[in-house]
Amino acid sequence: MVLTGLTKYRDFGLLLLRVGLGIAFVCHGFPKLMGGPDTWTGLGSRVGLPLPVVFGFIAAVSETIGGLLLILGLYFRVACILLCGTMLGALTYHLKDGDGFNEYAHALESLIVFAALIFIGPGKHSIDKK
């Protein structure tokens, strides 16, 4: 097939995926992180866990710092595990709220991608590989 030659660019594809997702998650997480305790409490209380301010803060940090680590390919698998946890929390919130697929699709898709990336790794264009 014509496109089979693209396999040699697998590591570039992983870099593109890491940087694209990382930027998106930094953009999602940074405003939450800077929002302070009121924002963190709002985030944490959505899932119904105890200590909502703590869990909201962890979610905001996971999205922001996790996104940055994804971009760099630094502590890559740790970042993916943190982001999986955050997306699992977001998915739980949407399902618990009775939201339809369009509302929880982003969290579900992100959870699947981060879970897969745990196994795939960051590729050779990463700080972890240096």
C-alpha positions as CSV (number, residue, x, y, z in Angstrom):
1,M,0.0,0.0,0.0
2,V,1.2,3.5,-0.7
3,L,1.1,4.8,2.9
4,T,3.2,1.9,4.4
5,G,6.3,4.0,3.9
6,L,5.1,6.4,6.6
7,T,6.0,3.8,9.3
8,K,9.5,5.2,9.3
9,Y,8.0,8.5,10.7
10,R,6.4,6.8,13.7
11,D,8.4,8.7,16.2
12,F,7.5,12.0,14.5
13,G,3.9,11.0,14.7
14,L,4.3,10.4,18.5
15,L,5.9,13.8,18.8
16,L,3.0,15.4,17.0
17,L,0.5,13.6,19.2
18,R,2.4,14.4,22.4
19,V,2.8,18.1,21.6
20,G,-0.8,18.6,20.3
21,L,-2.4,16.9,23.2
22,G,0.0,18.5,25.7
23,I,-0.8,22.0,24.4
24,A,-4.5,21.3,24.6
25,F,-4.3,20.0,28.2
26,V,-2.1,22.9,29.4
27,C,-4.7,25.3,27.9
28,H,-7.5,23.4,29.7
29,G,-5.6,23.0,33.0
30,F,-3.8,26.3,33.5
31,P,-7.0,28.5,33.9
32,K,-8.3,25.9,36.4
33,L,-5.0,26.0,38.3
34,M,-4.9,29.8,38.4
35,G,-8.6,29.9,39.5
36,G,-7.7,29.1,43.0
37,P,-9.6,27.3,45.8
38,D,-13.0,28.3,44.6
39,T,-12.4,26.8,41.2
40,W,-10.7,23.7,42.7
41,T,-13.6,23.1,45.0
42,G,-16.0,23.3,42.0
43,L,-14.0,20.8,40.1
44,G,-13.6,18.4,43.0
45,S,-17.2,18.5,44.1
46,R,-18.5,17.5,40.6
47,V,-17.3,14.0,41.1
48,G,-18.5,13.8,44.6
49,L,-15.2,12.8,46.3
50,P,-14.4,13.9,49.8
51,L,-12.1,17.0,50.1
52,P,-13.2,18.5,46.8
53,V,-10.6,21.3,47.0
54,V,-7.8,18.8,47.1
55,F,-9.1,16.6,44.3
56,G,-9.9,19.7,42.2
57,F,-6.4,21.0,42.7
58,I,-4.9,17.6,41.8
59,A,-7.0,17.6,38.6
60,A,-5.9,21.1,37.7
61,V,-2.2,20.2,38.3
62,S,-2.5,17.0,36.4
63,E,-3.9,18.7,33.3
64,T,-1.4,21.6,33.4
65,I,1.8,19.8,34.5
66,G,0.8,16.5,32.8
67,G,0.3,18.4,29.6
68,L,3.7,20.1,29.9
69,L,5.4,16.7,30.7
70,L,3.6,15.2,27.6
71,I,5.1,18.0,25.4
72,L,8.6,17.4,26.7
73,G,8.3,13.6,26.9
74,L,9.6,13.8,30.4
75,Y,8.2,11.3,33.0
76,F,5.9,10.5,30.2
77,R,4.2,7.4,31.6
78,V,3.7,9.1,35.0
79,A,2.0,12.0,33.2
80,C,-0.2,9.6,31.2
81,I,-1.2,7.8,34.4
82,L,-2.1,11.2,36.1
83,L,-4.1,12.3,33.0
84,C,-5.9,8.9,32.9
85,G,-7.0,9.5,36.5
86,T,-8.2,13.0,35.7
87,M,-10.1,11.8,32.6
88,L,-11.6,9.0,34.6
89,G,-12.8,11.6,37.1
90,A,-14.3,13.7,34.3
91,L,-15.9,10.7,32.7
92,T,-17.4,9.7,36.1
93,Y,-18.8,13.2,36.5
94,H,-20.5,13.2,33.1
95,L,-21.9,9.7,33.5
96,K,-23.1,10.4,37.1
97,D,-24.8,13.6,35.8
98,G,-26.6,11.5,33.1
99,D,-24.9,13.3,30.2
100,G,-25.1,11.9,26.8
101,F,-22.2,10.6,24.6
102,N,-21.5,14.1,23.2
103,E,-20.8,15.4,26.6
104,Y,-18.6,12.6,27.8
105,A,-16.9,11.7,24.5
106,H,-13.9,14.0,25.1
107,A,-13.1,12.5,28.5
108,L,-13.6,8.9,27.2
109,E,-11.5,9.5,24.1
110,S,-8.7,11.1,26.1
111,L,-8.7,8.3,28.7
112,I,-8.3,5.8,25.9
113,V,-5.5,7.7,24.3
114,F,-3.6,8.2,27.5
115,A,-4.0,4.6,28.5
116,A,-2.6,3.5,25.1
117,L,0.3,5.9,25.4
118,I,1.3,4.3,28.7
119,F,2.1,1.2,26.7
120,I,3.4,2.9,23.5
121,G,5.8,5.3,25.2
122,P,7.0,8.8,24.2
123,G,9.0,7.9,21.1
124,K,12.6,8.8,20.5
125,H,12.0,12.6,20.3
126,S,11.6,13.0,24.0
127,I,13.6,13.9,27.1
128,D,13.0,10.4,28.6
129,K,14.8,8.9,25.6
130,K,17.8,11.2,26.0
